[in-house]
Amino acid sequence: DAQPCLLVAEHQTGGRGRMGRGWSSAPGASLTFSLSLPIAREDWSGLSLAVGVALADALDPQTAAGAAPRLGLKWPNDLWLMDAPARGRKLGGVLIETVSAGRVRLAVIGIGLNVRPLDEVDAGSGFACLQEIDAQADAPAVLHRVALPLARALRRFEAEGFAAFVADYARRDLLAGHAVRTTQQGVSEGIARGVDASGALQLQTSAGLVAIHSGEVSVRLDPSA
């Protein structure tokens, strides 16, 4: 079945984050859903970044109009609620997998967004929720808000690739211009210089500009910067 399909979980107990990390949710506290659809494009580079742009613009439209962003994007797949420049707390994440259905290649886009506060939370980069922006936010309303912009962004990505999203990503890029550390062998630290048209993180190091690709590293803001 290669038709587009959106599945929503009110309560998720076996969710997976990037690099095998767990992602759990309490009923009503989070919006967790997966959207699968075929994407007729050879190069899927930067897809998770394009998804992040679509979500952030739908949930924080003031930034699209030129205001300072409330929601930032942390490469390669996290949404953060900004507390200060290059400082914030994790609000959501994106995890993309691919599946083949005959000759068709499907993207399965998993999204988790924190909607309301939790009494107990274990989040290494802090915890943020959408009710900090909109006290009336609930999971169904958030889904209604993001679903159509997400679908439109995916069709735009299919036609134009990540290059169509580079400028919008740059407005929310919380790493750009800041010292970061990576776990990539031989590239332990540098200054983030944005992303290129393929979605690769550009890292200025003592050896020059290095491109870091999704799935190879875990990037953390340098607390001493």
Secondary structure, 3 states (H helix, E strand, C coil): CCCCEEEEECCCCCEECHHHCEECCCCCCEEEEEEEEECCCCCCCCHHHHHHHHHHHHHCHHHHCCCCCCEEEECCCEEEEEEECCEEEEEEEEEEEEEEECCEEEEEEEEEEECCCCCCCCCCCCECCHHHCCCCCCHHHHHHHHHHHHHHHHHHHHHHCHHHHHHHHHHHECCCCCEEECCCCCCCEEEEEEECCCCCEEEEECCEEEEECCCCCCCEECCCC
